[in-house]
Amino acid sequence: MPLVLLMQAFADMMSLGGSNAFSMEIGSGNKEKAHCYFTATLAASFVIGLVIMIIGLVFIDPLVKILGASGDLFNMTRQVTMVSLGFFPIMPLYISLDFFVRNDGSVTLAMISNVVFIVCNVILDIYFVGYTTMGIVGAPLASITSAIIGMIILSIAFFHKNTILLFTRKMGVEDIIYIMKTGSGLTFRQIYQGVTTMIFNNLIMRFYGGDGVVVYTVIVNVMALATGFFASIRETIQPIIGTYMGENHVNGIRATMKIARDTGVFFCILLWLFLEFMPTYFLHIFGIYDEALLLQIQQGIHIYAYVFPFLCFTEIMSSYYQFIGYPRLTFMILTMKGLLLMLPVSALGLWLGGLNGLWLGFIVTEILAVIYLILATAKKARQFSPPVSSLMLLDKSKQRRLTLEIELDIDSLMDAVYSVHDFLQQENIEEKYCNPVCLALEELGGNMIQHNPDQNNRRLEIQLIIHEELTLILRDNCRSFNTEEKREAAGQLGLRLVRGVSNNVSYLPTIGYNRKILSFEA
């Protein structure tokens, strides 16, 4: 258990830190720095994991003793620990690559890899443990083998024509330090959960015996189920939030978080309905059929289910703060809810009200964590100038930005071109700087229409940002092309002209969309 928690914490730090830094740089159009973070994350995940594995193998006997093994269990625990140490260079690498493939836009490939990993893990688990002489040692070996198979599938992304997952030799130690710092906020989640689980497991065993531990185990699994749903939201919004942060697209971030909120509410309702009206189906998974025990667990589930909205809020928001660059705030929220509040409040509930008091303690802990989160973000918001919103911590000052979303046809495109021109004039941009932007929008939009004549629901989002230079960001759902290709293929209208009137043209696709970033003189 401690080894697995350490591995998961390390994997979270590298994968979330690296992929978030990567998506921010992609959002800002800095592909070279994004390549540095990609290379640094994978290299550090493997090398640091390898070092931990070697240290663990060198000190294997003291490590097994720390785990509490002795007598006949010592040799078996030693063998399992040796194989489990093989996780460290493999699993963080696999998890990090999975996040990067999602950031590259290959969501389906990442999903296939995850499904294959799970299926292979189950099949190999059964085979190694049940049909070979390895016994329990086969369990970690099955996971390692499945992760390698998953990585082979993910590596297909490197052969995609427009992939942005490229290695570079320019990465440095400072990139690794930044990745670890960026990913540090969510790192301790698994550790806190492991610590509190072991403490309450021992307390319940002492005062309520084996039946109490069974009830607690089921509730912990309900918690894991809910957290898993909310973690899927976190993993989905990460590349989107990171990209919007790189673009400084405040409205895009707000819209994404609104979708995350609505999805979280849907999951809360779905979980509550399932556990309220069909709890026995869930309990039979654990092989529990004793009527008295079933009644006790159902009471616990009915009480604990009220935690879902508060758990959803703290899980999604704590992840959000890490994605927008506040890992310390994430760390403090998770430390408060996972350790500093969880232990005393839940222990008090257990003492005063037994097991049902413990479930109430979990609810009170999450409510207090929500209150702490609101107060902490309000305090942090007051430190900014210009002001930021107290909960989202987003800039409230008026941005010199135009955002349009159109159905992609000739009439809508030309209306958008006129709107862009009018906006630039209202912002006192000289005509000689307006014309190249309008020309580029007209040419690229026309190209999209020409290449997708039969596609339904063609959408184009246009962002124009005025800062030290003019930045035009086009996000479309069409079958598009790489605007960085040197040769202009037949039918690609005006690409050479667009490259001629702009300072820089980048093709940086995101999840579900093509994305082109163009910069012009202002």
One Martini backbone bead per residue (centre of mass of N, CA, C, O) as a GRO file, in nm:
protein
  522
    1MET     BB    1   0.058   0.060  -0.025
    2PRO     BB    2   0.285   0.277   0.003
    3LEU     BB    3   0.401   0.233  -0.282
    4VAL     BB    4   0.147   0.302  -0.443
    5LEU     BB    5   0.110   0.589  -0.331
    6LEU     BB    6   0.383   0.697  -0.424
    7MET     BB    7   0.343   0.643  -0.724
    8GLN     BB    8   0.080   0.810  -0.761
    9ALA     BB    9   0.196   1.080  -0.669
   10PHE     BB   10   0.420   1.097  -0.882
   11ALA     BB   11   0.235   1.069  -1.132
   12ASP     BB   12   0.063   1.321  -1.079
   13MET     BB   13   0.284   1.532  -1.083
   14MET     BB   14   0.394   1.478  -1.375
   15SER     BB   15   0.135   1.470  -1.550
   16LEU     BB   16  -0.007   1.737  -1.460
   17GLY     BB   17   0.232   1.930  -1.480
   18GLY     BB   18   0.319   1.875  -1.775
   19SER     BB   19   0.044   1.904  -1.929
   20ASN     BB   20  -0.019   2.194  -1.832
   21ALA     BB   21   0.231   2.334  -1.940
   22PHE     BB   22   0.186   2.246  -2.230
   23SER     BB   23  -0.101   2.377  -2.281
   24MET     BB   24  -0.017   2.670  -2.225
   25GLU     BB   25   0.191   2.690  -2.457
   26ILE     BB   26  -0.005   2.619  -2.681
   27GLY     BB   27  -0.199   2.857  -2.626
   28SER     BB   28   0.045   3.077  -2.682
   29GLY     BB   29   0.234   2.937  -2.927
   30ASN     BB   30   0.478   2.769  -2.772
   31LYS     BB   31   0.619   2.494  -2.897
   32GLU     BB   32   0.907   2.470  -2.788
   33LYS     BB   33   0.829   2.465  -2.485
   34ALA     BB   34   0.636   2.227  -2.504
   35HIS     BB   35   0.856   2.023  -2.587
   36CYS     BB   36   1.016   2.048  -2.326
   37TYR     BB   37   0.792   1.942  -2.133
   38PHE     BB   38   0.752   1.672  -2.267
   39THR     BB   39   1.041   1.564  -2.239
   40ALA     BB   40   1.080   1.612  -1.932
   41THR     BB   41   0.851   1.434  -1.827
   42LEU     BB   42   0.937   1.159  -1.945
   43ALA     BB   43   1.228   1.155  -1.843
   44ALA     BB   44   1.170   1.199  -1.537
   45SER     BB   45   0.975   0.967  -1.491
   46PHE     BB   46   1.186   0.746  -1.555
   47VAL     BB   47   1.442   0.825  -1.393
   48ILE     BB   48   1.320   0.866  -1.110
   49GLY     BB   49   1.183   0.589  -1.103
   50LEU     BB   50   1.449   0.430  -1.130
   51VAL     BB   51   1.584   0.534  -0.873
   52ILE     BB   52   1.369   0.433  -0.675
   53MET     BB   53   1.397   0.137  -0.752
   54ILE     BB   54   1.697   0.099  -0.676
   55ILE     BB   55   1.673   0.184  -0.381
   56GLY     BB   56   1.463  -0.033  -0.309
   57LEU     BB   57   1.647  -0.279  -0.380
   58VAL     BB   58   1.879  -0.217  -0.185
   59PHE     BB   59   1.641  -0.172   0.062
   60ILE     BB   60   1.441  -0.420   0.083
   61ASP     BB   61   1.448  -0.531   0.375
   62PRO     BB   62   1.374  -0.273   0.537
   63LEU     BB   63   1.112  -0.223   0.380
   64VAL     BB   64   0.962  -0.482   0.465
   65LYS     BB   65   0.971  -0.420   0.770
   66ILE     BB   66   0.806  -0.157   0.755
   67LEU     BB   67   0.549  -0.320   0.644
   68GLY     BB   68   0.539  -0.575   0.871
   69ALA     BB   69   0.704  -0.814   0.790
   70SER     BB   70   0.711  -1.165   0.899
   71GLY     BB   71   0.834  -1.455   0.872
   72ASP     BB   72   0.657  -1.610   0.627
   73LEU     BB   73   0.592  -1.320   0.487
   74PHE     BB   74   0.865  -1.202   0.400
   75ASN     BB   75   0.930  -1.337   0.123
   76MET     BB   76   0.668  -1.263  -0.021
   77THR     BB   77   0.687  -0.955   0.023
   78ARG     BB   78   0.958  -0.925  -0.120
   79GLN     BB   79   0.865  -1.014  -0.402
   80VAL     BB   80   0.636  -0.810  -0.439
   81THR     BB   81   0.812  -0.555  -0.398
   82MET     BB   82   1.008  -0.596  -0.631
   83VAL     BB   83   0.791  -0.584  -0.853
   84SER     BB   84   0.656  -0.311  -0.767
   85LEU     BB   85   0.908  -0.133  -0.832
   86GLY     BB   86   0.853  -0.149  -1.146
   87PHE     BB   87   0.645   0.086  -1.157
   88PHE     BB   88   0.812   0.357  -1.144
   89PRO     BB   89   0.912   0.373  -1.457
   90ILE     BB   90   0.619   0.308  -1.591
   91MET     BB   91   0.353   0.445  -1.484
   92PRO     BB   92   0.427   0.750  -1.510
   93LEU     BB   93   0.477   0.726  -1.813
   94TYR     BB   94   0.194   0.633  -1.896
   95ILE     BB   95   0.026   0.863  -1.769
   96SER     BB   96   0.167   1.098  -1.911
   97LEU     BB   97   0.115   1.007  -2.204
   98ASP     BB   98  -0.191   1.013  -2.181
   99PHE     BB   99  -0.216   1.320  -2.135
  100PHE     BB  100  -0.070   1.412  -2.397
  101VAL     BB  101  -0.259   1.278  -2.600
  102ARG     BB  102  -0.499   1.449  -2.519
  103ASN     BB  103  -0.361   1.725  -2.582
  104ASP     BB  104  -0.331   1.634  -2.895
  105GLY     BB  105  -0.646   1.509  -2.953
  106SER     BB  106  -0.630   1.180  -2.882
  107VAL     BB  107  -0.885   1.056  -2.722
  108THR     BB  108  -0.946   0.776  -2.843
  109LEU     BB  109  -0.668   0.652  -2.800
  110ALA     BB  110  -0.667   0.681  -2.492
  111MET     BB  111  -0.919   0.509  -2.445
  112ILE     BB  112  -0.814   0.247  -2.569
  113SER     BB  113  -0.573   0.216  -2.381
  114ASN     BB  114  -0.737   0.196  -2.115
  115VAL     BB  115  -0.904  -0.052  -2.189
  116VAL     BB  116  -0.667  -0.243  -2.247
  117PHE     BB  117  -0.539  -0.222  -1.970
  118ILE     BB  118  -0.775  -0.338  -1.807
  119VAL     BB  119  -0.812  -0.607  -1.956
  120CYS     BB  120  -0.521  -0.710  -1.929
  121ASN     BB  121  -0.507  -0.699  -1.622
  122VAL     BB  122  -0.727  -0.909  -1.568
  123ILE     BB  123  -0.618  -1.146  -1.736
  124LEU     BB  124  -0.327  -1.155  -1.615
  125ASP     BB  125  -0.409  -1.190  -1.327
  126ILE     BB  126  -0.546  -1.462  -1.360
  127TYR     BB  127  -0.306  -1.609  -1.488
  128PHE     BB  128  -0.065  -1.555  -1.293
  129VAL     BB  129  -0.215  -1.634  -1.022
  130GLY     BB  130  -0.390  -1.906  -1.120
  131TYR     BB  131  -0.179  -2.047  -1.371
  132THR     BB  132   0.076  -2.009  -1.197
  133THR     BB  133   0.364  -1.998  -0.974
  134MET     BB  134   0.357  -1.691  -0.871
  135GLY     BB  135   0.103  -1.574  -0.772
  136ILE     BB  136   0.093  -1.267  -0.620
  137VAL     BB  137   0.331  -1.164  -0.801
  138GLY     BB  138   0.154  -1.136  -1.068
  139ALA     BB  139   0.002  -0.867  -1.023
  140PRO     BB  140   0.222  -0.648  -1.081
  141LEU     BB  141   0.308  -0.775  -1.353
  142ALA     BB  142   0.039  -0.724  -1.496
  143SER     BB  143   0.047  -0.412  -1.477
  144ILE     BB  144   0.311  -0.365  -1.627
  145THR     BB  145   0.236  -0.506  -1.892
  146SER     BB  146  -0.017  -0.330  -1.950
  147ALA     BB  147   0.134  -0.059  -1.965
  148ILE     BB  148   0.309  -0.130  -2.208
  149ILE     BB  149   0.075  -0.177  -2.401
  150GLY     BB  150  -0.044   0.108  -2.370
  151MET     BB  151   0.208   0.260  -2.480
  152ILE     BB  152   0.205   0.140  -2.762
  153ILE     BB  153  -0.064   0.267  -2.838
  154LEU     BB  154   0.010   0.569  -2.778
  155SER     BB  155   0.252   0.582  -2.993
  156ILE     BB  156   0.076   0.640  -3.244
  157ALA     BB  157   0.073   0.955  -3.214
  158PHE     BB  158   0.362   1.003  -3.346
  159PHE     BB  159   0.229   0.934  -3.653
  160HIS     BB  160   0.083   1.177  -3.676
  161LYS     BB  161   0.085   1.437  -3.885
  162ASN     BB  162  -0.013   1.680  -3.651
  163THR     BB  163   0.169   1.646  -3.426
  164ILE     BB  164   0.298   1.790  -3.095
  165LEU     BB  165   0.477   1.530  -3.016
  166LEU     BB  166   0.794   1.647  -2.949
  167PHE     BB  167   1.127   1.618  -2.932
  168THR     BB  168   1.400   1.759  -2.726
  169ARG     BB  169   1.728   1.902  -2.625
  170LYS     BB  170   1.640   2.185  -2.463
  171MET     BB  171   1.597   2.072  -2.205
  172GLY     BB  172   1.586   2.127  -1.845
  173VAL     BB  173   1.592   2.140  -1.508
  174GLU     BB  174   1.388   2.378  -1.488
  175ASP     BB  175   1.154   2.219  -1.616
  176ILE     BB  176   1.127   2.000  -1.399
  177ILE     BB  177   1.075   2.190  -1.161
  178TYR     BB  178   0.819   2.319  -1.277
  179ILE     BB  179   0.653   2.061  -1.302
  180MET     BB  180   0.660   1.982  -1.000
  181LYS     BB  181   0.532   2.244  -0.902
  182THR     BB  182   0.268   2.234  -1.075
  183GLY     BB  183   0.200   1.919  -0.963
  184SER     BB  184   0.189   1.935  -0.636
  185GLY     BB  185  -0.106   1.978  -0.535
  186LEU     BB  186  -0.223   1.666  -0.608
  187THR     BB  187  -0.015   1.461  -0.478
  188PHE     BB  188  -0.149   1.413  -0.169
  189ARG     BB  189  -0.418   1.268  -0.201
  190GLN     BB  190  -0.335   0.965  -0.175
  191ILE     BB  191  -0.189   0.988   0.097
  192TYR     BB  192  -0.422   1.087   0.271
  193GLN     BB  193  -0.610   0.851   0.212
  194GLY     BB  194  -0.423   0.631   0.327
  195VAL     BB  195  -0.395   0.738   0.616
  196THR     BB  196  -0.699   0.756   0.696
  197THR     BB  197  -0.773   0.463   0.634
  198MET     BB  198  -0.582   0.328   0.841
  199ILE     BB  199  -0.687   0.468   1.095
  200PHE     BB  200  -0.993   0.389   1.072
  201ASN     BB  201  -0.950   0.089   1.048
  202ASN     BB  202  -0.829   0.051   1.333
  203LEU     BB  203  -1.058   0.177   1.500
  204ILE     BB  204  -1.289  -0.006   1.399
  205MET     BB  205  -1.164  -0.277   1.475
  206ARG     BB  206  -1.149  -0.218   1.781
  207PHE     BB  207  -1.475  -0.127   1.825
  208TYR     BB  208  -1.637  -0.310   1.566
  209GLY     BB  209  -1.485  -0.492   1.398
  210GLY     BB  210  -1.531  -0.661   1.105
  211ASP     BB  211  -1.806  -0.534   1.027
  212GLY     BB  212  -1.709  -0.241   1.037
  213VAL     BB  213  -1.497  -0.272   0.811
  214VAL     BB  214  -1.695  -0.347   0.589
  215VAL     BB  215  -1.854  -0.087   0.593
  216TYR     BB  216  -1.615   0.104   0.543
  217THR     BB  217  -1.522  -0.019   0.272
  218VAL     BB  218  -1.776   0.053   0.115
  219ILE     BB  219  -1.767   0.360   0.157
  220VAL     BB  220  -1.489   0.399   0.027
  221ASN     BB  221  -1.589   0.296  -0.253
  222VAL     BB  222  -1.794   0.517  -0.293
  223MET     BB  223  -1.587   0.743  -0.284
  224ALA     BB  224  -1.420   0.637  -0.526
  225LEU     BB  225  -1.647   0.653  -0.732
  226ALA     BB  226  -1.698   0.957  -0.713
  227THR     BB  227  -1.406   1.050  -0.761
  228GLY     BB  228  -1.387   0.922  -1.043
  229PHE     BB  229  -1.595   1.100  -1.179
  230PHE     BB  230  -1.449   1.374  -1.109
  231ALA     BB  231  -1.178   1.297  -1.247
  232SER     BB  232  -1.290   1.291  -1.537
  233ILE     BB  233  -1.338   1.591  -1.545
  234ARG     BB  234  -1.051   1.683  -1.492
  235GLU     BB  235  -0.920   1.540  -1.745
  236THR     BB  236  -1.096   1.696  -1.954
  237ILE     BB  237  -1.032   2.008  -1.872
  238GLN     BB  238  -0.725   2.046  -1.871
  239PRO     BB  239  -0.654   2.113  -2.176
  240ILE     BB  240  -0.859   2.346  -2.197
  241ILE     BB  241  -0.768   2.531  -1.969
  242GLY     BB  242  -0.470   2.552  -2.051
  243THR     BB  243  -0.521   2.682  -2.328
  244TYR     BB  244  -0.684   2.929  -2.228
  245MET     BB  245  -0.458   3.040  -2.053
  246GLY     BB  246  -0.261   3.090  -2.287
  247GLU     BB  247  -0.486   3.289  -2.424
  248ASN     BB  248  -0.654   3.450  -2.212
  249HIS     BB  249  -0.956   3.301  -2.202
  250VAL     BB  250  -1.197   3.370  -1.989
  251ASN     BB  251  -1.466   3.276  -2.122
  252GLY     BB  252  -1.369   2.986  -2.180
  253ILE     BB  253  -1.328   2.906  -1.886
  254ARG     BB  254  -1.614   2.956  -1.787
  255ALA     BB  255  -1.756   2.762  -1.984
  256THR     BB  256  -1.608   2.506  -1.893
  257MET     BB  257  -1.693   2.520  -1.588
  258LYS     BB  258  -1.994   2.499  -1.645
  259ILE     BB  259  -1.982   2.216  -1.763
  260ALA     BB  260  -1.851   2.085  -1.517
  261ARG     BB  261  -2.079   2.150  -1.322
  262ASP     BB  262  -2.310   2.004  -1.474
  263THR     BB  263  -2.173   1.727  -1.474
  264GLY     BB  264  -2.149   1.700  -1.167
  265VAL     BB  265  -2.452   1.710  -1.109
  266PHE     BB  266  -2.524   1.462  -1.274
  267PHE     BB  267  -2.350   1.261  -1.112
  268CYS     BB  268  -2.483   1.307  -0.839
  269ILE     BB  269  -2.766   1.213  -0.922
  270LEU     BB  270  -2.688   0.934  -1.028
  271LEU     BB  271  -2.565   0.825  -0.766
  272TRP     BB  272  -2.805   0.871  -0.580
  273LEU     BB  273  -3.010   0.695  -0.732
  274PHE     BB  274  -2.852   0.431  -0.722
  275LEU     BB  275  -2.809   0.420  -0.400
  276GLU     BB  276  -3.115   0.458  -0.320
  277PHE     BB  277  -3.259   0.222  -0.525
  278MET     BB  278  -2.972   0.019  -0.580
  279PRO     BB  279  -2.777  -0.099  -0.342
  280THR     BB  280  -2.765  -0.413  -0.372
  281TYR     BB  281  -2.603  -0.427  -0.634
  282PHE     BB  282  -2.348  -0.307  -0.509
  283LEU     BB  283  -2.313  -0.506  -0.261
  284HIS     BB  284  -2.287  -0.779  -0.427
  285ILE     BB  285  -1.997  -0.728  -0.524
  286PHE     BB  286  -1.893  -0.798  -0.213
  287GLY     BB  287  -2.061  -1.048  -0.101
  288ILE     BB  288  -2.324  -0.928   0.046
  289TYR     BB  289  -2.606  -1.101   0.249
  290ASP     BB  290  -2.636  -0.990   0.519
  291GLU     BB  291  -2.897  -0.830   0.657
  292ALA     BB  292  -2.770  -0.660   0.885
  293LEU     BB  293  -2.535  -0.550   0.713
  294LEU     BB  294  -2.701  -0.425   0.486
  295LEU     BB  295  -2.853  -0.221   0.664
  296GLN     BB  296  -2.602  -0.069   0.769
  297ILE     BB  297  -2.494   0.018   0.490
  298GLN     BB  298  -2.744   0.168   0.386
  299GLN     BB  299  -2.737   0.384   0.602
  300GLY     BB  300  -2.457   0.492   0.527
  301ILE     BB  301  -2.523   0.569   0.232
  302HIS     BB  302  -2.757   0.767   0.288
  303ILE     BB  303  -2.573   0.964   0.437
  304TYR     BB  304  -2.322   0.998   0.241
  305ALA     BB  305  -2.471   1.109  -0.021
  306TYR     BB  306  -2.466   1.419   0.083
  307VAL     BB  307  -2.157   1.473  -0.014
  308PHE     BB  308  -2.140   1.506  -0.326
  309PRO     BB  309  -2.157   1.819  -0.384
  310PHE     BB  310  -1.903   1.890  -0.209
  311LEU     BB  311  -1.702   1.698  -0.342
  312CYS     BB  312  -1.730   1.810  -0.626
  313PHE     BB  313  -1.637   2.099  -0.568
  314THR     BB  314  -1.351   2.041  -0.445
  315GLU     BB  315  -1.236   1.869  -0.675
  316ILE     BB  316  -1.267   2.067  -0.915
  317MET     BB  317  -1.144   2.329  -0.789
  318SER     BB  318  -0.865   2.221  -0.705
  319SER     BB  319  -0.786   2.152  -0.996
  320TYR     BB  320  -0.827   2.429  -1.125
  321TYR     BB  321  -0.602   2.582  -0.968
  322GLN     BB  322  -0.376   2.422  -1.095
  323PHE     BB  323  -0.439   2.490  -1.400
  324ILE     BB  324  -0.400   2.823  -1.333
  325GLY     BB  325  -0.134   2.834  -1.121
  326TYR     BB  326  -0.227   2.715  -0.799
  327PRO     BB  327  -0.084   2.472  -0.619
  328ARG     BB  328  -0.092   2.579  -0.325
  329LEU     BB  329  -0.398   2.598  -0.301
  330THR     BB  330  -0.453   2.303  -0.356
  331PHE     BB  331  -0.288   2.192  -0.120
  332MET     BB  332  -0.452   2.330   0.110
  333ILE     BB  333  -0.727   2.209   0.049
  334LEU     BB  334  -0.641   1.904   0.065
  335THR     BB  335  -0.523   1.920   0.352
  336MET     BB  336  -0.775   2.002   0.498
  337LYS     BB  337  -0.975   1.773   0.390
  338GLY     BB  338  -0.762   1.512   0.414
  339LEU     BB  339  -0.655   1.592   0.730
  340LEU     BB  340  -0.711   1.843   0.929
  341LEU     BB  341  -1.028   1.775   0.918
  342MET     BB  342  -1.082   1.472   0.895
  343LEU     BB  343  -0.969   1.356   1.160
  344PRO     BB  344  -1.118   1.519   1.389
  345VAL     BB  345  -1.413   1.518   1.284
  346SER     BB  346  -1.447   1.208   1.234
  347ALA     BB  347  -1.357   1.112   1.513
  348LEU     BB  348  -1.581   1.259   1.665
  349GLY     BB  349  -1.815   1.116   1.521
  350LEU     BB  350  -1.733   0.829   1.612
  351TRP     BB  351  -1.753   0.886   1.921
  352LEU     BB  352  -2.057   0.999   1.925
  353GLY     BB  353  -2.201   0.806   1.661
  354GLY     BB  354  -2.030   0.620   1.532
  355LEU     BB  355  -2.061   0.527   1.214
  356ASN     BB  356  -2.271   0.749   1.149
  357GLY     BB  357  -2.083   0.973   1.258
  358LEU     BB  358  -1.864   0.936   1.044
  359TRP     BB  359  -2.032   1.015   0.797
  360LEU     BB  360  -2.096   1.298   0.907
  361GLY     BB  361  -1.798   1.383   0.921
  362PHE     BB  362  -1.751   1.382   0.616
  363ILE     BB  363  -1.955   1.605   0.553
  364VAL     BB  364  -1.842   1.829   0.735
  365THR     BB  365  -1.565   1.837   0.603
  366GLU     BB  366  -1.663   1.934   0.320
  367ILE     BB  367  -1.802   2.191   0.416
  368LEU     BB  368  -1.547   2.319   0.542
  369ALA     BB  369  -1.385   2.311   0.276
  370VAL     BB  370  -1.567   2.507   0.123
  371ILE     BB  371  -1.529   2.745   0.314
  372TYR     BB  372  -1.223   2.761   0.287
  373LEU     BB  373  -1.213   2.806  -0.017
  374ILE     BB  374  -1.367   3.074  -0.023
  375LEU     BB  375  -1.181   3.231   0.173
  376ALA     BB  376  -0.907   3.183   0.026
  377THR     BB  377  -0.986   3.313  -0.250
  378ALA     BB  378  -1.069   3.589  -0.141
  379LYS     BB  379  -0.791   3.659  -0.025
  380LYS     BB  380  -0.631   3.627  -0.292
  381ALA     BB  381  -0.790   3.836  -0.465
  382ARG     BB  382  -0.689   4.093  -0.291
  383GLN     BB  383  -0.380   4.073  -0.413
  384PHE     BB  384  -0.484   4.193  -0.678
  385SER     BB  385  -0.351   4.391  -0.967
  386PRO     BB  386  -0.591   4.366  -1.101
  387PRO     BB  387  -0.883   4.245  -1.046
  388VAL     BB  388  -1.039   3.946  -0.924
  389SER     BB  389  -1.217   3.686  -0.890
  390SER     BB  390  -1.286   3.511  -0.595
  391LEU     BB  391  -1.317   3.210  -0.722
  392MET     BB  392  -1.173   3.201  -1.018
  393LEU     BB  393  -0.929   3.402  -1.057
  394LEU     BB  394  -1.017   3.624  -1.274
  395ASP     BB  395  -0.998   3.869  -1.485
  396LYS     BB  396  -1.200   4.180  -1.472
  397SER     BB  397  -1.078   4.326  -1.681
  398LYS     BB  398  -1.085   4.478  -1.974
  399GLN     BB  399  -1.052   4.337  -2.281
  400ARG     BB  400  -0.883   4.341  -2.596
  401ARG     BB  401  -1.150   4.159  -2.720
  402LEU     BB  402  -1.269   3.937  -2.978
  403THR     BB  403  -1.567   3.724  -2.994
  404LEU     BB  404  -1.656   3.470  -3.234
  405GLU     BB  405  -1.945   3.268  -3.349
  406ILE     BB  406  -1.986   3.061  -3.641
  407GLU     BB  407  -2.134   2.968  -3.922
  408LEU     BB  408  -1.976   2.819  -4.200
  409ASP     BB  409  -2.015   3.076  -4.429
  410ILE     BB  410  -1.994   3.329  -4.641
  411ASP     BB  411  -2.175   3.537  -4.497
  412SER     BB  412  -2.063   3.497  -4.206
  413LEU     BB  413  -1.770   3.556  -4.275
  414MET     BB  414  -1.806   3.850  -4.378
  415ASP     BB  415  -1.930   3.957  -4.119
  416ALA     BB  416  -1.678   3.896  -3.949
  417VAL     BB  417  -1.481   4.075  -4.100
  418TYR     BB  418  -1.633   4.342  -4.041
  419SER     BB  419  -1.621   4.315  -3.731
  420VAL     BB  420  -1.315   4.322  -3.709
  421HIS     BB  421  -1.273   4.596  -3.841
  422ASP     BB  422  -1.447   4.763  -3.647
  423PHE     BB  423  -1.295   4.691  -3.387
  424LEU     BB  424  -1.018   4.809  -3.469
  425GLN     BB  425  -1.120   5.099  -3.505
  426GLN     BB  426  -1.229   5.136  -3.213
  427GLU     BB  427  -0.913   5.074  -3.115
  428ASN     BB  428  -0.719   5.252  -3.298
  429ILE     BB  429  -0.640   5.096  -3.558
  430GLU     BB  430  -0.475   5.100  -3.824
  431GLU     BB  431  -0.540   5.019  -4.147
  432LYS     BB  432  -0.263   4.869  -4.210
  433TYR     BB  433  -0.337   4.655  -3.969
  434CYS     BB  434  -0.623   4.550  -4.051
  435ASN     BB  435  -0.601   4.412  -4.333
  436PRO     BB  436  -0.435   4.149  -4.270
  437VAL     BB  437  -0.645   4.023  -4.082
  438CYS     BB  438  -0.884   4.013  -4.281
  439LEU     BB  439  -0.742   3.851  -4.499
  440ALA     BB  440  -0.678   3.596  -4.333
  441LEU     BB  441  -0.970   3.528  -4.256
  442GLU     BB  442  -1.083   3.503  -4.543
  443GLU     BB  443  -0.890   3.282  -4.650
  444LEU     BB  444  -0.922   3.061  -4.430
  445GLY     BB  445  -1.231   3.043  -4.436
  446GLY     BB  446  -1.251   2.970  -4.737
  447ASN     BB  447  -1.093   2.707  -4.714
  448MET     BB  448  -1.286   2.558  -4.526
  449ILE     BB  449  -1.530   2.565  -4.715
  450GLN     BB  450  -1.399   2.418  -4.960
  451HIS     BB  451  -1.313   2.146  -4.784
  452ASN     BB  452  -1.641   2.151  -4.656
  453PRO     BB  453  -1.921   2.127  -4.832
  454ASP     BB  454  -2.082   1.867  -4.666
  455GLN     BB  455  -2.066   1.976  -4.387
  456ASN     BB  456  -2.212   1.979  -4.090
  457ASN     BB  457  -2.182   2.210  -3.857
  458ARG     BB  458  -2.000   2.452  -3.914
  459ARG     BB  459  -1.739   2.587  -3.706
  460LEU     BB  460  -1.630   2.925  -3.590
  461GLU     BB  461  -1.377   3.060  -3.389
  462ILE     BB  462  -1.307   3.405  -3.301
  463GLN     BB  463  -0.997   3.564  -3.204
  464LEU     BB  464  -0.914   3.900  -3.094
  465ILE     BB  465  -0.599   4.036  -2.986
  466ILE     BB  466  -0.488   4.324  -2.800
  467HIS     BB  467  -0.153   4.421  -2.768
  468GLU     BB  468   0.155   4.434  -2.884
  469GLU     BB  469  -0.016   4.256  -3.071
  470LEU     BB  470  -0.186   4.081  -3.312
  471THR     BB  471  -0.424   3.816  -3.237
  472LEU     BB  472  -0.526   3.524  -3.423
  473ILE     BB  473  -0.789   3.289  -3.342
  474LEU     BB  474  -0.868   2.967  -3.485
  475ARG     BB  475  -1.165   2.760  -3.429
  476ASP     BB  476  -1.237   2.435  -3.571
  477ASN     BB  477  -1.452   2.143  -3.706
  478CYS     BB  478  -1.285   2.075  -3.951
  479ARG     BB  479  -1.131   1.968  -4.232
  480SER     BB  480  -0.803   2.034  -4.224
  481PHE     BB  481  -0.484   2.206  -4.198
  482ASN     BB  482  -0.144   2.282  -4.218
  483THR     BB  483  -0.018   2.612  -4.210
  484GLU     BB  484   0.305   2.523  -4.201
  485GLU     BB  485   0.322   2.435  -4.471
  486LYS     BB  486   0.522   2.518  -4.734
  487ARG     BB  487   0.337   2.397  -4.934
  488GLU     BB  488   0.087   2.471  -5.176
  489ALA     BB  489  -0.179   2.320  -5.228
  490ALA     BB  490  -0.429   2.241  -5.405
  491GLY     BB  491  -0.685   2.471  -5.295
  492GLN     BB  492  -0.509   2.647  -5.099
  493LEU     BB  493  -0.607   2.944  -5.010
  494GLY     BB  494  -0.366   3.186  -4.950
  495LEU     BB  495  -0.125   3.086  -4.766
  496ARG     BB  496   0.106   3.258  -4.869
  497LEU     BB  497  -0.033   3.525  -4.810
  498VAL     BB  498  -0.071   3.487  -4.506
  499ARG     BB  499   0.233   3.454  -4.441
  500GLY     BB  500   0.308   3.740  -4.556
  501VAL     BB  501   0.112   3.927  -4.351
  502SER     BB  502   0.244   3.770  -4.119
  503ASN     BB  503   0.457   3.692  -3.858
  504ASN     BB  504   0.281   3.431  -3.762
  505VAL     BB  505   0.218   3.068  -3.806
  506SER     BB  506   0.004   2.836  -3.627
  507TYR     BB  507  -0.050   2.478  -3.566
  508LEU     BB  508  -0.277   2.401  -3.276
  509PRO     BB  509  -0.434   2.151  -3.177
  510THR     BB  510  -0.727   2.040  -3.012
  511ILE     BB  511  -0.987   1.920  -2.862
  512GLY     BB  512  -1.195   1.888  -3.148
  513TYR     BB  513  -0.982   2.102  -3.281
  514ASN     BB  514  -0.879   2.340  -3.476
  515ARG     BB  515  -0.574   2.555  -3.459
  516LYS     BB  516  -0.498   2.902  -3.524
  517ILE     BB  517  -0.205   3.118  -3.503
  518LEU     BB  518  -0.186   3.474  -3.546
  519SER     BB  519   0.049   3.738  -3.614
  520PHE     BB  520   0.059   4.103  -3.584
  521GLU     BB  521   0.092   4.413  -3.635
  522ALA     BB  522   0.019   4.729  -3.424
   0.00000   0.00000   0.00000
